[in-house]
Amino acid sequence: MSTTTVRLPEELKSRIDRLAAADGKTAHAFMVDALARAAELRKRQLAFDAEVQQR
């Protein structure tokens, strides 16, 4: 697994900490899950756009 540094505004980091705790997750797990969902959504959007262009 690779390491990436992300600089977050303090307010966002605090929100992530609170939401992760509410879900019983670490902030790291919360962010990894959020990034995975965002990447999957973008992949689907690109596939949809490609299909629309073909039609």
RARA-V446022 format. One record per helix or strand of 3 or more residues. SS is the DSSP state (H for helix, E for strand). FROM is the first residue (numbers start at 1). TO is the last residue. If there is no record, write none. Layout:
# RARA-V446022
ss->SS from->FROM to->TO
ss->SS from->FROM to->TO
This chain:
# RARA-V446022
ss->H from->10 to->22
ss->H from->27 to->54
